[in-house]
């Protein structure tokens, strides 16, 4: 995930953009992770997944968000990855 693209994205009103940016900063602050940490996670995911499947790295999207746990309803940080798959590698099948 390229967080700089997120901050420079177009579309939506300035109010919505500011709200999205603030939410992202609050999530990162509460989870105590930096954008550099997410880039390291992104690189590691690419390395591991690439052993098994061909992915479209340009479409890879990794976000840190918040989600509710089913068991107690507490809100916790969650790492969400959208990984476009080009094809499975033959040697793994």
Backbone as XML, in Angstrom:
<?xml version="1.0"?>
<chain id="A" units="angstrom">
  <residue number="1" name="UNK">
    <atom name="N" x="0.856" y="-1.186" z="0.000"/>
    <atom name="CA" x="0.000" y="0.000" z="0.000"/>
    <atom name="C" x="0.886" y="1.227" z="0.000"/>
  </residue>
  <residue number="2" name="UNK">
    <atom name="N" x="0.586" y="2.148" z="-0.841"/>
    <atom name="CA" x="1.334" y="3.388" z="-0.901"/>
    <atom name="C" x="0.523" y="4.458" z="-0.197"/>
  </residue>
  <residue number="3" name="UNK">
    <atom name="N" x="0.891" y="4.761" z="1.032"/>
    <atom name="CA" x="0.129" y="5.736" z="1.810"/>
    <atom name="C" x="0.221" y="7.128" z="1.203"/>
  </residue>
  <residue number="4" name="UNK">
    <atom name="N" x="1.280" y="7.388" z="0.457"/>
    <atom name="CA" x="1.395" y="8.703" z="-0.160"/>
    <atom name="C" x="0.348" y="8.879" z="-1.242"/>
  </residue>
  <residue number="5" name="UNK">
    <atom name="N" x="-0.015" y="7.780" z="-1.938"/>
    <atom name="CA" x="-1.106" y="7.854" z="-2.900"/>
    <atom name="C" x="-2.404" y="8.178" z="-2.180"/>
  </residue>
  <residue number="6" name="UNK">
    <atom name="N" x="-2.567" y="7.577" z="-0.999"/>
    <atom name="CA" x="-3.784" y="7.821" z="-0.222"/>
    <atom name="C" x="-3.911" y="9.310" z="0.099"/>
  </residue>
  <residue number="7" name="UNK">
    <atom name="N" x="-2.814" y="9.911" z="0.532"/>
    <atom name="CA" x="-2.861" y="11.319" z="0.913"/>
    <atom name="C" x="-2.991" y="12.241" z="-0.288"/>
  </residue>
  <residue number="8" name="UNK">
    <atom name="N" x="-2.613" y="11.771" z="-1.465"/>
    <atom name="CA" x="-2.672" y="12.620" z="-2.635"/>
    <atom name="C" x="-3.835" y="12.307" z="-3.555"/>
  </residue>
  <residue number="9" name="UNK">
    <atom name="N" x="-4.710" y="11.433" z="-3.102"/>
    <atom name="CA" x="-5.789" y="11.008" z="-3.993"/>
    <atom name="C" x="-6.742" y="12.149" z="-4.312"/>
  </residue>
  <residue number="10" name="UNK">
    <atom name="N" x="-7.423" y="12.001" z="-5.435"/>
    <atom name="CA" x="-8.371" y="13.030" z="-5.838"/>
    <atom name="C" x="-9.786" y="12.504" z="-5.684"/>
  </residue>
  <residue number="11" name="UNK">
    <atom name="N" x="-10.755" y="13.386" z="-5.830"/>
    <atom name="CA" x="-12.159" y="12.984" z="-5.724"/>
    <atom name="C" x="-12.694" y="13.280" z="-4.337"/>
  </residue>
  <residue number="12" name="UNK">
    <atom name="N" x="-13.984" y="13.480" z="-4.253"/>
    <atom name="CA" x="-14.591" y="13.759" z="-2.960"/>
    <atom name="C" x="-14.306" y="15.171" z="-2.529"/>
  </residue>
  <residue number="13" name="UNK">
    <atom name="N" x="-15.093" y="15.653" z="-1.628"/>
    <atom name="CA" x="-14.883" y="16.994" z="-1.109"/>
    <atom name="C" x="-13.739" y="17.033" z="-0.129"/>
  </residue>
  <residue number="14" name="UNK">
    <atom name="N" x="-13.245" y="18.223" z="0.135"/>
    <atom name="CA" x="-12.119" y="18.354" z="1.057"/>
    <atom name="C" x="-12.501" y="17.892" z="2.464"/>
  </residue>
  <residue number="15" name="UNK">
    <atom name="N" x="-13.759" y="18.047" z="2.817"/>
    <atom name="CA" x="-14.220" y="17.569" z="4.130"/>
    <atom name="C" x="-14.069" y="16.060" z="4.232"/>
  </residue>
  <residue number="16" name="UNK">
    <atom name="N" x="-14.486" y="15.331" z="3.192"/>
    <atom name="CA" x="-14.389" y="13.871" z="3.197"/>
    <atom name="C" x="-12.941" y="13.406" z="3.197"/>
  </residue>
  <residue number="17" name="UNK">
    <atom name="N" x="-12.117" y="14.074" z="2.423"/>
    <atom name="CA" x="-10.697" y="13.727" z="2.368"/>
    <atom name="C" x="-10.047" y="13.946" z="3.732"/>
  </residue>
  <residue number="18" name="UNK">
    <atom name="N" x="-10.337" y="15.066" z="4.354"/>
    <atom name="CA" x="-9.773" y="15.359" z="5.667"/>
    <atom name="C" x="-10.240" y="14.331" z="6.701"/>
  </residue>
  <residue number="19" name="UNK">
    <atom name="N" x="-11.494" y="13.949" z="6.630"/>
    <atom name="CA" x="-12.036" y="12.954" z="7.561"/>
    <atom name="C" x="-11.333" y="11.616" z="7.377"/>
  </residue>
  <residue number="20" name="UNK">
    <atom name="N" x="-11.157" y="11.185" z="6.118"/>
    <atom name="CA" x="-10.469" y="9.927" z="5.842"/>
    <atom name="C" x="-9.031" y="9.952" z="6.351"/>
  </residue>
  <residue number="21" name="UNK">
    <atom name="N" x="-8.350" y="11.039" z="6.116"/>
    <atom name="CA" x="-6.965" y="11.171" z="6.572"/>
    <atom name="C" x="-6.877" y="11.102" z="8.091"/>
  </residue>
  <residue number="22" name="UNK">
    <atom name="N" x="-7.764" y="11.796" z="8.761"/>
    <atom name="CA" x="-7.762" y="11.793" z="10.219"/>
    <atom name="C" x="-8.038" y="10.394" z="10.763"/>
  </residue>
  <residue number="23" name="UNK">
    <atom name="N" x="-9.003" y="9.690" z="10.167"/>
    <atom name="CA" x="-9.295" y="8.331" z="10.615"/>
    <atom name="C" x="-8.085" y="7.432" z="10.444"/>
  </residue>
  <residue number="24" name="UNK">
    <atom name="N" x="-7.403" y="7.534" z="9.311"/>
    <atom name="CA" x="-6.220" y="6.731" z="9.072"/>
    <atom name="C" x="-5.131" y="7.041" z="10.106"/>
  </residue>
  <residue number="25" name="UNK">
    <atom name="N" x="-4.910" y="8.308" z="10.369"/>
    <atom name="CA" x="-3.886" y="8.686" z="11.343"/>
    <atom name="C" x="-4.235" y="8.188" z="12.741"/>
  </residue>
  <residue number="26" name="UNK">
    <atom name="N" x="-5.500" y="8.275" z="13.114"/>
    <atom name="CA" x="-5.915" y="7.791" z="14.434"/>
    <atom name="C" x="-5.737" y="6.282" z="14.552"/>
  </residue>
  <residue number="27" name="UNK">
    <atom name="N" x="-6.083" y="5.557" z="13.506"/>
    <atom name="CA" x="-5.919" y="4.102" z="13.531"/>
    <atom name="C" x="-4.449" y="3.743" z="13.676"/>
  </residue>
  <residue number="28" name="UNK">
    <atom name="N" x="-3.596" y="4.384" z="12.897"/>
    <atom name="CA" x="-2.163" y="4.098" z="12.967"/>
    <atom name="C" x="-1.611" y="4.463" z="14.336"/>
  </residue>
  <residue number="29" name="UNK">
    <atom name="N" x="-2.068" y="5.581" z="14.881"/>
    <atom name="CA" x="-1.585" y="6.014" z="16.187"/>
    <atom name="C" x="-2.007" y="5.033" z="17.278"/>
  </residue>
  <residue number="30" name="UNK">
    <atom name="N" x="-3.243" y="4.616" z="17.258"/>
    <atom name="CA" x="-3.748" y="3.693" z="18.284"/>
    <atom name="C" x="-3.120" y="2.315" z="18.160"/>
  </residue>
  <residue number="31" name="UNK">
    <atom name="N" x="-2.813" y="1.902" z="16.955"/>
    <atom name="CA" x="-2.184" y="0.595" z="16.742"/>
    <atom name="C" x="-0.666" y="0.688" z="16.898"/>
  </residue>
  <residue number="32" name="UNK">
    <atom name="N" x="-0.158" y="1.899" z="16.998"/>
    <atom name="CA" x="1.262" y="2.159" z="17.201"/>
    <atom name="C" x="2.116" y="1.583" z="16.055"/>
  </residue>
  <residue number="33" name="UNK">
    <atom name="N" x="1.694" y="1.814" z="14.806"/>
    <atom name="CA" x="2.483" y="1.400" z="13.644"/>
    <atom name="C" x="2.696" y="2.601" z="12.727"/>
  </residue>
  <residue number="34" name="UNK">
    <atom name="N" x="3.784" y="2.555" z="12.003"/>
    <atom name="CA" x="4.118" y="3.653" z="11.097"/>
    <atom name="C" x="3.832" y="3.236" z="9.657"/>
  </residue>
  <residue number="35" name="UNK">
    <atom name="N" x="3.775" y="4.200" z="8.746"/>
    <atom name="CA" x="3.644" y="3.849" z="7.327"/>
    <atom name="C" x="4.799" y="2.964" z="6.853"/>
  </residue>
  <residue number="36" name="UNK">
    <atom name="N" x="5.982" y="3.164" z="7.418"/>
    <atom name="CA" x="7.129" y="2.335" z="7.054"/>
    <atom name="C" x="6.890" y="0.881" z="7.465"/>
  </residue>
  <residue number="37" name="UNK">
    <atom name="N" x="6.231" y="0.685" z="8.609"/>
    <atom name="CA" x="5.902" y="-0.666" z="9.054"/>
    <atom name="C" x="4.975" y="-1.348" z="8.051"/>
  </residue>
  <residue number="38" name="UNK">
    <atom name="N" x="3.959" y="-0.626" z="7.585"/>
    <atom name="CA" x="3.038" y="-1.199" z="6.604"/>
    <atom name="C" x="3.757" y="-1.533" z="5.298"/>
  </residue>
  <residue number="39" name="UNK">
    <atom name="N" x="4.716" y="-0.713" z="4.896"/>
    <atom name="CA" x="5.488" y="-1.004" z="3.688"/>
    <atom name="C" x="6.335" y="-2.259" z="3.879"/>
  </residue>
  <residue number="40" name="UNK">
    <atom name="N" x="6.885" y="-2.459" z="5.078"/>
    <atom name="CA" x="7.651" y="-3.676" z="5.354"/>
    <atom name="C" x="6.730" y="-4.897" z="5.310"/>
  </residue>
  <residue number="41" name="UNK">
    <atom name="N" x="5.534" y="-4.787" z="5.888"/>
    <atom name="CA" x="4.567" y="-5.880" z="5.857"/>
    <atom name="C" x="4.202" y="-6.183" z="4.408"/>
  </residue>
  <residue number="42" name="UNK">
    <atom name="N" x="3.975" y="-5.141" z="3.625"/>
    <atom name="CA" x="3.630" y="-5.310" z="2.206"/>
    <atom name="C" x="4.720" y="-6.102" z="1.489"/>
  </residue>
  <residue number="43" name="UNK">
    <atom name="N" x="5.972" y="-5.715" z="1.696"/>
    <atom name="CA" x="7.092" y="-6.409" z="1.058"/>
    <atom name="C" x="7.182" y="-7.867" z="1.480"/>
  </residue>
  <residue number="44" name="UNK">
    <atom name="N" x="6.997" y="-8.124" z="2.758"/>
    <atom name="CA" x="7.050" y="-9.501" z="3.254"/>
    <atom name="C" x="5.901" y="-10.335" z="2.690"/>
  </residue>
  <residue number="45" name="UNK">
    <atom name="N" x="4.702" y="-9.755" z="2.619"/>
    <atom name="CA" x="3.564" y="-10.479" z="2.042"/>
    <atom name="C" x="3.830" y="-10.840" z="0.585"/>
  </residue>
  <residue number="46" name="UNK">
    <atom name="N" x="4.365" y="-9.883" z="-0.161"/>
    <atom name="CA" x="4.682" y="-10.134" z="-1.568"/>
    <atom name="C" x="5.687" y="-11.277" z="-1.680"/>
  </residue>
  <residue number="47" name="UNK">
    <atom name="N" x="6.728" y="-11.255" z="-0.851"/>
    <atom name="CA" x="7.754" y="-12.300" z="-0.898"/>
    <atom name="C" x="7.167" y="-13.679" z="-0.628"/>
  </residue>
  <residue number="48" name="UNK">
    <atom name="N" x="6.351" y="-13.800" z="0.409"/>
    <atom name="CA" x="5.795" y="-15.093" z="0.790"/>
    <atom name="C" x="4.763" y="-15.578" z="-0.220"/>
  </residue>
  <residue number="49" name="UNK">
    <atom name="N" x="3.842" y="-14.728" z="-0.586"/>
    <atom name="CA" x="2.766" y="-15.122" z="-1.492"/>
    <atom name="C" x="3.302" y="-15.437" z="-2.882"/>
  </residue>
  <residue number="50" name="UNK">
    <atom name="N" x="4.346" y="-14.740" z="-3.296"/>
    <atom name="CA" x="4.912" y="-14.950" z="-4.632"/>
    <atom name="C" x="5.505" y="-16.340" z="-4.803"/>
  </residue>
  <residue number="51" name="UNK">
    <atom name="N" x="5.785" y="-17.036" z="-3.706"/>
    <atom name="CA" x="6.260" y="-18.419" z="-3.803"/>
    <atom name="C" x="5.158" y="-19.341" z="-4.313"/>
  </residue>
  <residue number="52" name="UNK">
    <atom name="N" x="3.902" y="-18.963" z="-4.129"/>
    <atom name="CA" x="2.779" y="-19.834" z="-4.444"/>
    <atom name="C" x="1.909" y="-19.359" z="-5.615"/>
  </residue>
  <residue number="53" name="UNK">
    <atom name="N" x="1.789" y="-18.050" z="-5.752"/>
    <atom name="CA" x="0.923" y="-17.501" z="-6.790"/>
    <atom name="C" x="1.566" y="-16.268" z="-7.415"/>
  </residue>
  <residue number="54" name="UNK">
    <atom name="N" x="1.154" y="-15.967" z="-8.642"/>
    <atom name="CA" x="1.568" y="-14.712" z="-9.267"/>
    <atom name="C" x="0.525" y="-13.670" z="-8.928"/>
  </residue>
  <residue number="55" name="UNK">
    <atom name="N" x="0.979" y="-12.554" z="-8.390"/>
    <atom name="CA" x="0.049" y="-11.497" z="-7.995"/>
    <atom name="C" x="0.309" y="-10.233" z="-8.802"/>
  </residue>
  <residue number="56" name="UNK">
    <atom name="N" x="-0.695" y="-9.376" z="-8.836"/>
    <atom name="CA" x="-0.576" y="-8.066" z="-9.464"/>
    <atom name="C" x="-0.164" y="-7.084" z="-8.371"/>
  </residue>
  <residue number="57" name="UNK">
    <atom name="N" x="1.143" y="-6.840" z="-8.261"/>
    <atom name="CA" x="1.648" y="-5.983" z="-7.187"/>
    <atom name="C" x="1.092" y="-4.569" z="-7.252"/>
  </residue>
  <residue number="58" name="UNK">
    <atom name="N" x="0.795" y="-4.087" z="-8.458"/>
    <atom name="CA" x="0.278" y="-2.724" z="-8.577"/>
    <atom name="C" x="-1.124" y="-2.604" z="-7.979"/>
  </residue>
  <residue number="59" name="UNK">
    <atom name="N" x="-1.849" y="-3.714" z="-7.899"/>
    <atom name="CA" x="-3.191" y="-3.701" z="-7.337"/>
    <atom name="C" x="-3.245" y="-4.090" z="-5.880"/>
  </residue>
  <residue number="60" name="UNK">
    <atom name="N" x="-2.096" y="-4.448" z="-5.300"/>
    <atom name="CA" x="-2.042" y="-4.850" z="-3.897"/>
    <atom name="C" x="-2.412" y="-3.668" z="-3.005"/>
  </residue>
  <residue number="61" name="UNK">
    <atom name="N" x="-3.337" y="-3.892" z="-2.100"/>
    <atom name="CA" x="-3.796" y="-2.830" z="-1.204"/>
    <atom name="C" x="-3.822" y="-3.368" z="0.214"/>
  </residue>
  <residue number="62" name="UNK">
    <atom name="N" x="-3.037" y="-2.757" z="1.088"/>
    <atom name="CA" x="-2.986" y="-3.168" z="2.487"/>
    <atom name="C" x="-3.392" y="-1.983" z="3.335"/>
  </residue>
  <residue number="63" name="UNK">
    <atom name="N" x="-4.341" y="-2.240" z="4.230"/>
    <atom name="CA" x="-4.835" y="-1.171" z="5.099"/>
    <atom name="C" x="-4.874" y="-1.640" z="6.538"/>
  </residue>
  <residue number="64" name="UNK">
    <atom name="N" x="-4.671" y="-0.717" z="7.413"/>
    <atom name="CA" x="-4.871" y="-0.964" z="8.834"/>
    <atom name="C" x="-6.183" y="-0.286" z="9.190"/>
  </residue>
  <residue number="65" name="UNK">
    <atom name="N" x="-7.097" y="-1.049" z="9.728"/>
    <atom name="CA" x="-8.416" y="-0.524" z="10.043"/>
    <atom name="C" x="-8.836" y="-1.026" z="11.421"/>
  </residue>
  <residue number="66" name="UNK">
    <atom name="N" x="-10.060" y="-0.776" z="11.776"/>
    <atom name="CA" x="-10.582" y="-1.269" z="13.054"/>
    <atom name="C" x="-11.799" y="-2.137" z="12.761"/>
  </residue>
  <residue number="67" name="UNK">
    <atom name="N" x="-11.950" y="-3.179" z="13.545"/>
    <atom name="CA" x="-13.075" y="-4.084" z="13.379"/>
    <atom name="C" x="-13.565" y="-4.542" z="14.749"/>
  </residue>
  <residue number="68" name="UNK">
    <atom name="N" x="-14.809" y="-4.987" z="14.794"/>
    <atom name="CA" x="-15.364" y="-5.487" z="16.063"/>
    <atom name="C" x="-15.156" y="-6.985" z="16.157"/>
  </residue>
  <residue number="69" name="UNK">
    <atom name="N" x="-14.717" y="-7.420" z="17.333"/>
    <atom name="CA" x="-14.596" y="-8.853" z="17.583"/>
    <atom name="C" x="-15.975" y="-9.431" z="17.818"/>
  </residue>
  <residue number="70" name="UNK">
    <atom name="N" x="-16.192" y="-10.643" z="17.307"/>
    <atom name="CA" x="-17.491" y="-11.287" z="17.459"/>
    <atom name="C" x="-17.768" y="-11.685" z="18.904"/>
  </residue>
  <residue number="71" name="UNK">
    <atom name="N" x="-16.742" y="-12.160" z="19.596"/>
    <atom name="CA" x="-16.983" y="-12.710" z="20.928"/>
    <atom name="C" x="-17.382" y="-11.681" z="21.973"/>
  </residue>
  <residue number="72" name="UNK">
    <atom name="N" x="-16.800" y="-10.472" z="21.899"/>
    <atom name="CA" x="-17.134" y="-9.489" z="22.938"/>
    <atom name="C" x="-17.494" y="-8.104" z="22.402"/>
  </residue>
  <residue number="73" name="UNK">
    <atom name="N" x="-17.446" y="-7.936" z="21.081"/>
    <atom name="CA" x="-17.827" y="-6.659" z="20.483"/>
    <atom name="C" x="-16.797" y="-5.556" z="20.628"/>
  </residue>
  <residue number="74" name="UNK">
    <atom name="N" x="-15.620" y="-5.876" z="21.187"/>
    <atom name="CA" x="-14.571" y="-4.867" z="21.344"/>
    <atom name="C" x="-14.016" y="-4.501" z="19.968"/>
  </residue>
  <residue number="75" name="UNK">
    <atom name="N" x="-13.651" y="-3.242" z="19.811"/>
    <atom name="CA" x="-13.055" y="-2.782" z="18.568"/>
    <atom name="C" x="-11.548" y="-2.955" z="18.655"/>
  </residue>
  <residue number="76" name="UNK">
    <atom name="N" x="-10.988" y="-3.644" z="17.647"/>
    <atom name="CA" x="-9.552" y="-3.940" z="17.633"/>
    <atom name="C" x="-8.972" y="-3.595" z="16.269"/>
  </residue>
  <residue number="77" name="UNK">
    <atom name="N" x="-7.659" y="-3.317" z="16.204"/>
    <atom name="CA" x="-7.040" y="-3.067" z="14.908"/>
    <atom name="C" x="-7.068" y="-4.330" z="14.054"/>
  </residue>
  <residue number="78" name="UNK">
    <atom name="N" x="-7.187" y="-4.164" z="12.733"/>
    <atom name="CA" x="-7.182" y="-5.287" z="11.803"/>
    <atom name="C" x="-6.370" y="-4.917" z="10.571"/>
  </residue>
  <residue number="79" name="UNK">
    <atom name="N" x="-5.579" y="-5.849" z="10.104"/>
    <atom name="CA" x="-4.826" y="-5.667" z="8.874"/>
    <atom name="C" x="-5.642" y="-6.306" z="7.754"/>
  </residue>
  <residue number="80" name="UNK">
    <atom name="N" x="-6.002" y="-5.508" z="6.763"/>
    <atom name="CA" x="-6.821" y="-5.978" z="5.651"/>
    <atom name="C" x="-5.983" y="-5.891" z="4.376"/>
  </residue>
  <residue number="81" name="UNK">
    <atom name="N" x="-5.890" y="-7.019" z="3.658"/>
    <atom name="CA" x="-5.101" y="-7.053" z="2.431"/>
    <atom name="C" x="-5.975" y="-7.492" z="1.267"/>
  </residue>
  <residue number="82" name="UNK">
    <atom name="N" x="-5.962" y="-6.711" z="0.210"/>
    <atom name="CA" x="-6.633" y="-7.048" z="-1.038"/>
    <atom name="C" x="-5.517" y="-7.374" z="-2.021"/>
  </residue>
  <residue number="83" name="UNK">
    <atom name="N" x="-5.429" y="-8.665" z="-2.416"/>
    <atom name="CA" x="-4.303" y="-9.130" z="-3.222"/>
    <atom name="C" x="-4.826" y="-9.720" z="-4.534"/>
  </residue>
  <residue number="84" name="UNK">
    <atom name="N" x="-4.720" y="-8.973" z="-5.641"/>
    <atom name="CA" x="-5.180" y="-9.502" z="-6.931"/>
    <atom name="C" x="-4.279" y="-10.644" z="-7.410"/>
  </residue>
  <residue number="85" name="UNK">
    <atom name="N" x="-4.897" y="-11.775" z="-7.755"/>
    <atom name="CA" x="-4.159" y="-12.959" z="-8.185"/>
    <atom name="C" x="-4.191" y="-13.040" z="-9.705"/>
  </residue>
  <residue number="86" name="UNK">
    <atom name="N" x="-3.009" y="-13.175" z="-10.311"/>
    <atom name="CA" x="-2.920" y="-13.366" z="-11.764"/>
    <atom name="C" x="-3.124" y="-14.836" z="-12.111"/>
  </residue>
  <residue number="87" name="UNK">
    <atom name="N" x="-2.342" y="-15.715" z="-11.452"/>
    <atom name="CA" x="-2.512" y="-17.151" z="-11.658"/>
    <atom name="C" x="-1.750" y="-17.928" z="-10.590"/>
  </residue>
  <residue number="88" name="UNK">
    <atom name="N" x="-2.166" y="-19.174" z="-10.423"/>
    <atom name="CA" x="-1.480" y="-20.066" z="-9.487"/>
    <atom name="C" x="-0.227" y="-20.580" z="-10.169"/>
  </residue>
  <residue number="89" name="UNK">
    <atom name="N" x="0.821" y="-20.793" z="-9.395"/>
    <atom name="CA" x="2.049" y="-21.338" z="-9.950"/>
    <atom name="C" x="1.905" y="-22.854" z="-10.093"/>
  </residue>
  <residue number="90" name="UNK">
    <atom name="N" x="2.363" y="-23.381" z="-11.182"/>
    <atom name="CA" x="2.217" y="-24.812" z="-11.509"/>
    <atom name="C" x="2.939" y="-25.718" z="-10.513"/>
  </residue>
  <residue number="91" name="UNK">
    <atom name="N" x="4.132" y="-25.350" z="-10.082"/>
    <atom name="CA" x="4.918" y="-26.252" z="-9.229"/>
    <atom name="C" x="4.258" y="-26.499" z="-7.884"/>
  </residue>
  <residue number="92" name="UNK">
    <atom name="N" x="3.354" y="-25.634" z="-7.465"/>
    <atom name="CA" x="2.705" y="-25.771" z="-6.156"/>
    <atom name="C" x="1.487" y="-26.672" z="-6.236"/>
  </residue>
  <residue number="93" name="UNK">
    <atom name="N" x="0.770" y="-26.662" z="-7.346"/>
    <atom name="CA" x="-0.453" y="-27.456" z="-7.476"/>
    <atom name="C" x="-0.125" y="-28.863" z="-7.330"/>
  </residue>
</chain>
